[in-house]
Amino acid sequence: MQLTVNVFSAQSIITAFGVVGILTIVFIETGLLVGFFLPGDSLLFLAGMGASGTAGAVLDRPELNLPLLPLLIGTPLCAIAGAQLGHLLGARVGRRLFERPDSRLFKRRHLERAEAYFVRFGAGPAVVLARFIPVVRTFLNPVAGVLGMPAGKFFLWNVVGGTVWPVTLLLLGYRLGSSFRGDIEAYVVPISVGILVVSFLPMAVEIIRMRRRRSRAEDGQAVRPMADEML
């Protein structure tokens, strides 16, 4: 086992801690504000590939056992539990979250971006869609609590999003890993880069849209209030 673990690397986390590490990271990323930098998407995708029997080539640890069924059960449970914790923290702490000064691990703009998704898409759909957007999936849960989303309603949508997100990425990785024949090492890096690009694409598009709206406002053009953009 590695003595030094790179928490930014999905491969490093899986190689060092296996299933326990995967479940722990999923919980932290969705439940604690400090987990926004963790590689949830690539972690789940590579875990699925490893569970397909290609752990030796993908993770450079042939003896590592990544059973698919426990991952398919455990990751949704951890994703749901983590988000519930985030919602509870938001409900308890309230608007004080937005009044915290920026620090190395906390940026108020992340909360504001999550709030924008909540208002734009509506409470329920935002809880589900946020699962597939890095950073937003960490901060939207406490934002839902801050904005007073009822616990029962949040739980129902949380179960949907917390199940669809990990199961989809695990099965995609498993399917891709199962389709390989022969030497697959040459494909590992491109696949990892690809999943990161896809993960950050929605957030990049939203950043571009926000900057365009800001530019139009500075030019004196009318900008619709955010509340009018609710679906």
C-alpha positions in Angstrom: 0.0 0.0 0.0 1.2 3.5 -0.8 2.4 5.5 2.2 1.6 8.8 0.5 -1.8 9.3 -1.1 -2.6 12.0 -3.6 -6.2 13.0 -2.7 -6.5 14.7 -6.1 -5.9 11.4 -7.9 -8.7 8.8 -8.1 -6.2 6.1 -8.9 -4.1 6.9 -5.9 -7.1 6.8 -3.6 -8.4 3.5 -5.0 -5.0 1.9 -4.9 -4.3 2.9 -1.4 -7.7 2.3 0.3 -9.9 0.2 -2.1 -13.6 0.1 -1.5 -13.4 1.8 1.9 -11.6 4.8 0.3 -14.2 5.1 -2.5 -17.1 5.1 -0.1 -15.4 7.6 2.3 -14.6 10.0 -0.5 -18.1 9.9 -1.9 -19.5 10.7 1.5 -17.1 13.6 2.2 -17.5 15.1 -1.2 -21.3 15.3 -1.0 -21.5 16.0 2.8 -18.7 18.3 3.9 -17.9 21.7 2.3 -14.2 20.9 2.4 -14.7 18.0 0.0 -15.4 20.0 -3.1 -11.9 19.4 -4.6 -12.2 15.6 -4.4 -12.3 13.6 -7.7 -15.8 12.0 -7.3 -16.5 11.4 -11.0 -13.2 10.0 -12.0 -13.1 8.0 -8.8 -16.4 6.2 -9.6 -15.5 5.7 -13.2 -12.2 4.1 -12.5 -13.7 2.1 -9.7 -16.1 0.6 -12.3 -13.3 -0.2 -14.6 -11.4 -1.8 -11.8 -14.4 -3.9 -10.8 -14.6 -5.2 -14.4 -11.5 -7.3 -13.7 -9.0 -4.8 -15.1 -7.7 -3.5 -11.8 -4.2 -4.8 -12.5 -3.8 -2.7 -15.7 -5.9 0.3 -14.7 -4.8 0.7 -11.1 -1.4 -1.1 -11.2 -2.5 -3.4 -8.3 -3.4 -6.8 -9.6 -4.3 -8.1 -6.1 -6.9 -5.4 -5.5 -10.4 -6.7 -5.3 -13.2 -4.2 -6.3 -16.5 -6.1 -6.2 -19.1 -4.4 -8.3 -22.2 -5.2 -6.2 -20.9 -3.7 -2.9 -20.0 -0.6 -4.9 -23.4 -0.4 -6.5 -25.0 -0.6 -3.0 -22.5 1.3 -0.9 -21.8 4.4 -3.1 -25.5 5.4 -3.4 -25.9 5.0 0.4 -22.9 7.2 1.1 -23.9 9.8 -1.5 -27.4 10.0 0.0 -26.1 10.1 3.6 -23.5 12.8 2.7 -26.0 15.0 1.0 -28.4 14.7 4.0 -25.6 15.8 6.3 -25.0 18.8 4.0 -28.7 19.7 4.0 -28.8 19.5 7.8 -25.7 21.7 8.2 -27.3 24.3 5.9 -30.6 24.2 7.8 -28.8 24.6 11.1 -26.2 27.2 10.2 -28.4 29.1 7.8 -27.3 32.3 6.1 -24.2 32.5 8.2 -22.6 30.2 5.6 -22.7 33.1 3.1 -21.2 35.5 5.6 -18.0 33.4 6.1 -14.9 35.1 4.8 -13.0 33.4 2.0 -10.2 31.0 3.0 -8.0 28.5 1.4 -10.7 25.8 1.6 -13.8 27.9 1.5 -14.9 30.2 -1.3 -18.2 32.1 -1.0 -18.6 32.1 -4.8 -19.1 28.3 -4.7 -22.1 28.7 -2.5 -23.4 31.5 -4.7 -23.0 29.3 -7.8 -24.9 26.5 -6.1 -27.7 28.9 -5.2 -27.9 30.0 -8.8 -28.5 26.4 -9.9 -31.1 26.0 -7.2 -33.0 29.0 -8.3 -32.6 28.4 -12.0 -33.7 24.8 -12.2 -36.0 24.6 -9.2 -35.4 22.8 -6.0 -36.0 19.2 -6.9 -34.3 19.0 -10.3 -31.4 21.0 -9.1 -30.7 18.4 -6.4 -30.4 15.7 -9.1 -28.6 17.7 -11.7 -26.0 19.0 -9.3 -24.8 15.5 -8.7 -23.1 15.6 -12.1 -21.4 18.9 -11.7 -18.2 19.1 -9.6 -18.1 21.6 -6.8 -21.8 22.4 -7.2 -22.8 18.9 -5.9 -20.9 19.7 -2.7 -22.4 23.1 -2.1 -25.9 22.7 -3.3 -26.9 20.4 -0.4 -26.2 23.0 2.3 -27.7 25.7 0.1 -30.9 23.7 -0.1 -31.0 23.7 3.7 -30.2 27.4 3.9 -33.1 28.2 1.5 -35.5 26.2 3.5 -36.1 23.2 1.2 -38.2 20.8 3.3 -36.3 17.8 4.6 -38.8 15.3 3.2 -38.8 16.8 -0.2 -35.0 17.0 -0.2 -34.7 13.4 0.8 -36.9 12.2 -2.1 -34.9 14.1 -4.7 -31.6 13.2 -2.9 -32.4 9.5 -3.2 -32.9 9.9 -6.9 -29.7 11.9 -7.5 -27.7 10.0 -5.0 -28.5 6.7 -6.8 -28.4 7.8 -10.4 -25.0 9.6 -10.2 -22.8 6.8 -8.8 -24.5 3.9 -10.4 -24.3 5.5 -13.9 -20.6 6.2 -13.6 -19.8 2.8 -12.1 -21.6 1.0 -14.8 -20.1 3.1 -17.6 -16.6 2.3 -16.2 -17.5 -1.3 -15.8 -18.8 -1.6 -19.3 -15.8 0.1 -20.8 -13.4 -2.0 -18.8 -15.2 -5.2 -19.8 -14.9 -4.3 -23.5 -11.1 -4.1 -23.5 -9.0 -6.9 -24.9 -5.3 -7.1 -24.5 -3.2 -4.2 -23.2 -5.4 -1.4 -21.9 -2.8 0.7 -20.2 -2.5 3.0 -23.2 -6.2 3.9 -22.8 -6.2 4.8 -19.1 -4.9 8.3 -19.2 -7.1 9.4 -22.2 -10.1 7.9 -20.4 -9.3 9.7 -17.1 -8.8 13.0 -18.9 -12.0 12.5 -20.9 -14.2 11.9 -17.8 -12.7 15.0 -16.1 -13.5 17.2 -19.2 -17.0 15.9 -19.4 -17.4 16.5 -15.6 -16.3 20.1 -15.7 -18.0 21.0 -19.0 -21.4 22.0 -17.5 -19.7 24.2 -14.9 -17.6 25.8 -17.6 -20.6 26.6 -19.7 -22.4 28.1 -16.7 -19.3 30.3 -15.9 -19.3 31.6 -19.5 -23.0 32.4 -19.4 -22.6 34.2 -16.1 -19.8 36.3 -17.5 -21.8 37.2 -20.6 -24.7 38.3 -18.5 -22.4 40.4 -16.4 -20.9 41.9 -19.5 -24.4 42.8 -20.9 -25.3 44.4 -17.5 -22.2 46.5 -17.6 -23.1 47.6 -21.1 -26.4 48.9 -19.9 -28.5 46.1 -21.3 -31.4 44.8 -19.3 -30.8 41.6 -17.5 -33.7 39.5 -16.2 -33.7 38.8 -12.5 -32.5 35.4 -11.6 -36.0 34.5 -10.2 -37.5 34.9 -13.7 -35.2 32.2 -14.9 -36.7 29.5 -12.7 -38.1 26.5 -14.6 
